Amino acid sequence: KILEEFGINGMHHAKIISEFEGIIESGLGSSASAAVCLIGAINKMLNLKLSRSLIAEKAWDIEVNKIGLFGGKQDQHAAAFGGMNLMEFKDTVEVIPFVRKDMEPLLSSLVLFYTGRNRKSAIIQEGFKKLTQYQIDNLNNIKGIALTAIEYINKGDIEKVGYLLDEAWDYKKHSNKGVSTPEIDNYYDEAKKAGALGGKVCGAGGGGFMLFIVKPEMKAKFIEKMEKEGLEHWDFEVDWQGLSCRIL
C-alpha cells in the first residue's frame, strides 16, 4: 500500500531490506516504525522534502485508512521524531520534546520485560471504534493523569510519576476489553510486591512488553525477582535521533 501510494511498482529500481531487533505484535510500535522508515526512504529517494510530521501522518493514514489497522497516531510520531516527547493531539499532532538531561532520573528508573505472549493490537483497538460513556470516562481520567505527570517528570520526581502510572494503568485496564489478562494481572501484582512504583503493558495490551518504574537502587533485585516469575528482562535505551535517511 505504501509503494502504491507513491507510484512505485515493479521494484526493478528499488530494493527493500527490513531489520528489527525487537518482537512484532508486542506493543513496541513495530508496524508504525516500519511504515515510517519505508516512507522516509521513499521521501529521500524521490526528494519529496516531506517533514517528519508529514511522514508520520502519511504512515498513519496508510495503516489506518488504506490497510485497516485501527489505531492512534502516537507510534508513528514517536518513530519519526525519536526522543521523549509530550504529544498534543488536535487537528494536527504537536510534538514537544522533553529536555534530554531532565529525563535521566526517569530513564534510570525504567525496567522493561517481555511477557512471552504476543497479541493482535488492531483487534484490541477495534474496541475503541464505538465508545461507551464508561470508556470515555476512563480515557479522560488517563488524559488527566498524563497532564498532571508532566510537572513531576520535569522535576524528576520519579516516586510521584510511578504512583501516577499505577493509577493510569488501573484506568487503562477498564478502558477496553482485552487490555489485561489474569496472567498480566498476576505479573503486575508481583511487581508491586517486589518494589515497582507503577507500570503498564506497552501498546494496546493483551501481552507483549510490560514497563515498570522502580527506584534505581532496587532495580537489580527487582529484575531478579520478576525473572523468577517468568518475565524476560530487556535492556533498552532511547533513540534521540528519530528517523534518519541517507543515500548510499
Sequence and secondary structure as in RCSB ss.txt:
>XXXX:A:sequence
KILEEFGINGMHHAKIISEFEGIIESGLGSSASAAVCLIGAINKMLNLKLSRSLIAEKAWDIEVNKIGLFGGKQD
QHAAAFGGMNLMEFKDTVEVIPFVRKDMEPLLSSLVLFYTGRNRKSAIIQEGFKKLTQYQIDNLNNIKGIALTAI
EYINKGDIEKVGYLLDEAWDYKKHSNKGVSTPEIDNYYDEAKKAGALGGKVCGAGGGGFMLFIVKPEMKAKFIEK
MEKEGLEHWDFEVDWQGLSCRIL
>XXXX:A:secstr
 HHHHTT  S TT       SS SSSSS HHHHHHHHHHHHHHHHHT    HHHHHHHHHHIIIIII     SHH
HHHHHH S EEEEESSSEEEEE  GGGGHHHHTTEEEEE S    HHHHHGGGSS  HHHHHHHHHHHHHHHHHH
HHHHHT HHHHHHHHHHHHHHHHTTSTTS  HHHHHHHHHHHHTT SEEEESTTSSSSEEEEE  GGGHHHHHHH
HHHTT EEE     SS       
